[in-house]
Amino acid sequence: MYQSIIRDDEQNIVTLDHMTHHLQNSRWFKITYYHKGQAREVTRYGIWDSKCRAWQTKNKDIAICYQQVDDNGNHEGYRTATGITHIQGKPAWLDS
């Protein structure tokens, strides 16, 4: 069984709180994980809102509940991802 490990760009392991903070402050993010129903790895786009959360499962894997969006930013409902292999946030808009 695959267990997710959160690492930053320099390959340092980071905490769930650190990752959650970055996702909360992103406009959107791209997440790649193993989709059990499709028996393959998939990449999806998501946004973080007040209903989203990240936690460690009893199997020591990382789970993320997120709001999935399509290519146009339309909401497609909430999903839960485990077996995460990559996640990358798009920085929030800069105030100018």
Backbone as JSON Lines, residues from 0, in Angstrom:
{"i":0,"aa":"M","n":[0.82,-1.18,0.0],"ca":[0.0,0.0,0.0],"c":[0.88,1.25,0.0]}
{"i":1,"aa":"Y","n":[0.49,2.24,-0.8],"ca":[1.25,3.48,-0.92],"c":[0.91,4.42,0.23]}
{"i":2,"aa":"Q","n":[1.89,5.06,0.82],"ca":[1.67,6.07,1.84],"c":[2.22,7.4,1.36]}
{"i":3,"aa":"S","n":[1.37,8.42,1.39],"ca":[1.78,9.76,0.97],"c":[2.72,10.37,1.99]}
{"i":4,"aa":"I","n":[3.7,11.09,1.51],"ca":[4.6,11.88,2.36],"c":[4.6,13.28,1.77]}
{"i":5,"aa":"I","n":[4.35,14.28,2.59],"ca":[4.31,15.66,2.11],"c":[5.72,16.22,2.11]}
{"i":6,"aa":"R","n":[6.14,16.71,0.95],"ca":[7.46,17.33,0.83],"c":[7.32,18.67,0.11]}
{"i":7,"aa":"D","n":[8.19,19.62,0.45],"ca":[8.19,20.9,-0.24],"c":[9.1,20.83,-1.46]}
{"i":8,"aa":"D","n":[9.31,21.97,-2.12],"ca":[10.12,21.99,-3.34],"c":[11.56,21.55,-3.11]}
{"i":9,"aa":"E","n":[12.06,21.72,-1.89],"ca":[13.43,21.3,-1.57],"c":[13.48,19.87,-1.03]}
{"i":10,"aa":"Q","n":[12.35,19.14,-1.11],"ca":[12.23,17.75,-0.67],"c":[12.27,17.58,0.84]}
{"i":11,"aa":"N","n":[12.0,18.66,1.59],"ca":[11.89,18.56,3.04],"c":[10.48,18.1,3.4]}
{"i":12,"aa":"I","n":[10.36,17.21,4.38],"ca":[9.05,16.76,4.84],"c":[8.39,17.9,5.6]}
{"i":13,"aa":"V","n":[7.11,18.16,5.31],"ca":[6.38,19.23,5.99],"c":[5.16,18.63,6.7]}
{"i":14,"aa":"T","n":[4.59,19.39,7.62],"ca":[3.45,18.93,8.41],"c":[2.13,19.13,7.64]}
{"i":15,"aa":"L","n":[1.09,18.44,8.11],"ca":[-0.24,18.63,7.54],"c":[-0.7,20.08,7.71]}
{"i":16,"aa":"D","n":[-0.4,20.69,8.86],"ca":[-0.79,22.07,9.1],"c":[-0.13,23.02,8.09]}
{"i":17,"aa":"H","n":[1.14,22.78,7.81],"ca":[1.87,23.6,6.83],"c":[1.23,23.46,5.45]}
{"i":18,"aa":"M","n":[0.95,22.23,5.04],"ca":[0.34,22.0,3.73],"c":[-1.05,22.62,3.66]}
{"i":19,"aa":"T","n":[-1.85,22.43,4.72],"ca":[-3.2,22.99,4.76],"c":[-3.17,24.51,4.64]}
{"i":20,"aa":"H","n":[-2.24,25.14,5.34],"ca":[-2.09,26.6,5.27],"c":[-1.85,27.06,3.84]}
{"i":21,"aa":"H","n":[-0.97,26.36,3.13],"ca":[-0.66,26.74,1.75],"c":[-1.85,26.51,0.82]}
{"i":22,"aa":"L","n":[-2.59,25.43,1.02],"ca":[-3.77,25.18,0.19],"c":[-4.86,26.22,0.45]}
{"i":23,"aa":"Q","n":[-5.04,26.62,1.71],"ca":[-6.03,27.64,2.05],"c":[-5.69,28.97,1.4]}
{"i":24,"aa":"N","n":[-4.42,29.24,1.19],"ca":[-3.99,30.51,0.63],"c":[-3.68,30.43,-0.86]}
{"i":25,"aa":"S","n":[-4.15,29.39,-1.51],"ca":[-3.98,29.24,-2.95],"c":[-5.28,29.57,-3.67]}
{"i":26,"aa":"R","n":[-5.16,30.09,-4.9],"ca":[-6.37,30.31,-5.71],"c":[-6.98,28.98,-6.08]}
{"i":27,"aa":"W","n":[-6.14,28.05,-6.47],"ca":[-6.55,26.68,-6.81],"c":[-5.32,25.8,-6.71]}
{"i":28,"aa":"F","n":[-5.51,24.5,-6.78],"ca":[-4.37,23.59,-6.74],"c":[-4.63,22.4,-7.65]}
{"i":29,"aa":"K","n":[-3.54,21.75,-8.02],"ca":[-3.58,20.54,-8.84],"c":[-3.13,19.39,-7.96]}
{"i":30,"aa":"I","n":[-3.91,18.31,-7.96],"ca":[-3.62,17.17,-7.1],"c":[-3.6,15.9,-7.95]}
{"i":31,"aa":"T","n":[-2.58,15.07,-7.76],"ca":[-2.47,13.78,-8.44],"c":[-2.49,12.7,-7.38]}
{"i":32,"aa":"Y","n":[-3.35,11.71,-7.59],"ca":[-3.5,10.65,-6.6],"c":[-4.0,9.37,-7.27]}
{"i":33,"aa":"Y","n":[-3.92,8.27,-6.53],"ca":[-4.39,6.99,-7.04],"c":[-5.9,6.9,-6.83]}
{"i":34,"aa":"H","n":[-6.64,6.79,-7.93],"ca":[-8.1,6.69,-7.89],"c":[-8.47,5.22,-7.85]}
{"i":35,"aa":"K","n":[-8.98,4.77,-6.69],"ca":[-9.29,3.35,-6.52],"c":[-10.35,2.87,-7.51]}
{"i":36,"aa":"G","n":[-11.39,3.67,-7.75],"ca":[-12.47,3.27,-8.66],"c":[-12.01,3.08,-10.09]}
{"i":37,"aa":"Q","n":[-11.02,3.87,-10.52],"ca":[-10.5,3.76,-11.88],"c":[-9.23,2.92,-11.94]}
{"i":38,"aa":"A","n":[-8.73,2.53,-10.79],"ca":[-7.51,1.72,-10.69],"c":[-6.34,2.33,-11.46]}
{"i":39,"aa":"R","n":[-6.19,3.65,-11.33],"ca":[-5.08,4.35,-11.98],"c":[-4.87,5.7,-11.29]}
{"i":40,"aa":"E","n":[-3.75,6.32,-11.62],"ca":[-3.45,7.64,-11.1],"c":[-4.2,8.69,-11.92]}
{"i":41,"aa":"V","n":[-4.79,9.68,-11.24],"ca":[-5.53,10.75,-11.92],"c":[-5.03,12.1,-11.4]}
{"i":42,"aa":"T","n":[-5.21,13.14,-12.2],"ca":[-4.88,14.5,-11.8],"c":[-6.15,15.33,-11.88]}
{"i":43,"aa":"R","n":[-6.43,16.06,-10.83],"ca":[-7.63,16.88,-10.74],"c":[-7.25,18.27,-10.25]}
{"i":44,"aa":"Y","n":[-8.15,19.23,-10.48],"ca":[-7.99,20.59,-9.98],"c":[-8.98,20.82,-8.85]}
{"i":45,"aa":"G","n":[-8.57,21.58,-7.85],"ca":[-9.44,21.82,-6.72],"c":[-9.23,23.18,-6.1]}
{"i":46,"aa":"I","n":[-10.18,23.53,-5.24],"ca":[-10.06,24.74,-4.43],"c":[-10.31,24.34,-2.98]}
{"i":47,"aa":"W","n":[-9.86,25.17,-2.07],"ca":[-9.99,24.91,-0.65],"c":[-11.02,25.88,-0.09]}
{"i":48,"aa":"D","n":[-12.0,25.36,0.64],"ca":[-12.96,26.21,1.32],"c":[-13.17,25.72,2.74]}
{"i":49,"aa":"S","n":[-14.16,26.27,3.44],"ca":[-14.35,25.97,4.87],"c":[-14.75,24.52,5.13]}
{"i":50,"aa":"K","n":[-15.24,23.79,4.12],"ca":[-15.63,22.4,4.3],"c":[-14.47,21.42,4.04]}
{"i":51,"aa":"C","n":[-13.36,21.92,3.54],"ca":[-12.22,21.06,3.19],"c":[-11.37,20.78,4.42]}
{"i":52,"aa":"R","n":[-10.66,19.65,4.36],"ca":[-9.74,19.32,5.45],"c":[-8.72,18.29,4.99]}
{"i":53,"aa":"A","n":[-7.66,18.19,5.76],"ca":[-6.61,17.19,5.51],"c":[-6.36,16.46,6.82]}
{"i":54,"aa":"W","n":[-6.11,15.16,6.74],"ca":[-5.87,14.38,7.94],"c":[-5.05,13.15,7.6]}
{"i":55,"aa":"Q","n":[-4.56,12.51,8.65],"ca":[-3.82,11.26,8.47],"c":[-4.77,10.12,8.82]}
{"i":56,"aa":"T","n":[-4.89,9.15,7.92],"ca":[-5.79,8.03,8.12],"c":[-5.2,7.06,9.13]}
{"i":57,"aa":"K","n":[-6.02,6.1,9.55],"ca":[-5.52,5.1,10.51],"c":[-4.44,4.22,9.89]}
{"i":58,"aa":"N","n":[-4.35,4.19,8.53],"ca":[-3.29,3.46,7.83],"c":[-2.05,4.32,7.61]}
{"i":59,"aa":"K","n":[-2.02,5.51,8.23],"ca":[-0.88,6.44,8.15],"c":[-0.74,7.09,6.78]}
{"i":60,"aa":"D","n":[-1.8,7.06,5.97],"ca":[-1.8,7.76,4.68],"c":[-2.37,9.16,4.9]}
{"i":61,"aa":"I","n":[-2.16,10.05,3.95],"ca":[-2.7,11.4,4.02],"c":[-3.97,11.43,3.17]}
{"i":62,"aa":"A","n":[-5.02,11.99,3.73],"ca":[-6.29,12.14,3.01],"c":[-6.61,13.63,2.93]}
{"i":63,"aa":"I","n":[-7.13,14.05,1.79],"ca":[-7.53,15.44,1.6],"c":[-8.93,15.46,1.01]}
{"i":64,"aa":"C","n":[-9.84,16.14,1.71],"ca":[-11.17,16.4,1.18],"c":[-11.1,17.8,0.56]}
{"i":65,"aa":"Y","n":[-11.46,17.92,-0.71],"ca":[-11.33,19.18,-1.43],"c":[-12.53,19.39,-2.36]}
{"i":66,"aa":"Q","n":[-12.74,20.61,-2.79],"ca":[-13.77,20.95,-3.75],"c":[-13.17,20.83,-5.15]}
{"i":67,"aa":"Q","n":[-13.65,19.88,-5.94],"ca":[-13.12,19.69,-7.3],"c":[-13.73,20.72,-8.23]}
{"i":68,"aa":"V","n":[-12.9,21.26,-9.14],"ca":[-13.37,22.21,-10.15],"c":[-12.92,21.73,-11.53]}
{"i":69,"aa":"D","n":[-13.67,22.15,-12.56],"ca":[-13.29,21.81,-13.92],"c":[-12.32,22.85,-14.46]}
{"i":70,"aa":"D","n":[-11.97,22.75,-15.74],"ca":[-11.0,23.66,-16.34],"c":[-11.46,25.12,-16.34]}
{"i":71,"aa":"N","n":[-12.78,25.35,-16.22],"ca":[-13.32,26.7,-16.21],"c":[-13.6,27.22,-14.8]}
{"i":72,"aa":"G","n":[-13.23,26.44,-13.79],"ca":[-13.44,26.85,-12.41],"c":[-14.83,26.55,-11.87]}
{"i":73,"aa":"N","n":[-15.63,25.78,-12.62],"ca":[-16.96,25.4,-12.15],"c":[-16.85,24.28,-11.12]}
{"i":74,"aa":"H","n":[-17.6,24.4,-10.05],"ca":[-17.56,23.42,-8.97],"c":[-18.19,22.1,-9.42]}
{"i":75,"aa":"E","n":[-17.52,21.01,-9.07],"ca":[-17.99,19.67,-9.43],"c":[-18.24,18.8,-8.21]}
{"i":76,"aa":"G","n":[-18.27,19.39,-7.03],"ca":[-18.53,18.63,-5.81],"c":[-17.25,18.34,-5.03]}
{"i":77,"aa":"Y","n":[-17.46,17.76,-3.86],"ca":[-16.34,17.45,-2.98],"c":[-15.82,16.05,-3.27]}
{"i":78,"aa":"R","n":[-14.51,15.89,-3.16],"ca":[-13.84,14.61,-3.37],"c":[-12.87,14.39,-2.22]}
{"i":79,"aa":"T","n":[-12.55,13.14,-1.98],"ca":[-11.51,12.8,-1.01],"c":[-10.42,12.03,-1.73]}
{"i":80,"aa":"A","n":[-9.19,12.5,-1.58],"ca":[-8.05,11.87,-2.24],"c":[-7.13,11.23,-1.21]}
{"i":81,"aa":"T","n":[-6.68,10.02,-1.5],"ca":[-5.64,9.34,-0.74],"c":[-4.64,8.79,-1.76]}
{"i":82,"aa":"G","n":[-3.51,8.31,-1.3],"ca":[-2.51,7.83,-2.24],"c":[-1.98,8.97,-3.09]}
{"i":83,"aa":"I","n":[-1.84,10.14,-2.48],"ca":[-1.45,11.36,-3.19],"c":[0.02,11.27,-3.58]}
{"i":84,"aa":"T","n":[0.29,11.53,-4.85],"ca":[1.68,11.51,-5.33],"c":[2.22,12.91,-5.59]}
{"i":85,"aa":"H","n":[1.31,13.88,-5.82],"ca":[1.76,15.25,-6.09],"c":[0.61,16.21,-5.82]}
{"i":86,"aa":"I","n":[0.95,17.35,-5.23],"ca":[-0.02,18.42,-5.05],"c":[0.72,19.74,-5.16]}
{"i":87,"aa":"Q","n":[0.14,20.67,-5.93],"ca":[0.8,21.96,-6.16],"c":[-0.25,23.05,-6.19]}
{"i":88,"aa":"G","n":[-0.06,24.09,-5.35],"ca":[-0.99,25.2,-5.29],"c":[-0.58,26.34,-6.19]}
{"i":89,"aa":"K","n":[-1.58,27.04,-6.73],"ca":[-1.37,28.26,-7.5],"c":[-1.47,29.42,-6.51]}
{"i":90,"aa":"P","n":[-0.42,30.23,-6.39],"ca":[-0.45,31.31,-5.38],"c":[-1.66,32.22,-5.52]}
{"i":91,"aa":"A","n":[-2.09,32.75,-4.39],"ca":[-3.22,33.69,-4.39],"c":[-2.83,34.95,-5.16]}
{"i":92,"aa":"W","n":[-3.84,35.68,-5.59],"ca":[-3.6,36.92,-6.32],"c":[-2.79,37.88,-5.46]}
{"i":93,"aa":"L","n":[-1.89,38.57,-6.08],"ca":[-1.1,39.57,-5.36],"c":[-1.85,40.89,-5.37]}
{"i":94,"aa":"D","n":[-1.91,41.54,-4.21],"ca":[-2.53,42.86,-4.14],"c":[-1.55,43.86,-4.73]}
{"i":95,"aa":"S","n":[-2.06,44.71,-5.63],"ca":[-1.17,45.73,-6.2],"c":[-1.83,47.07,-6.25]}
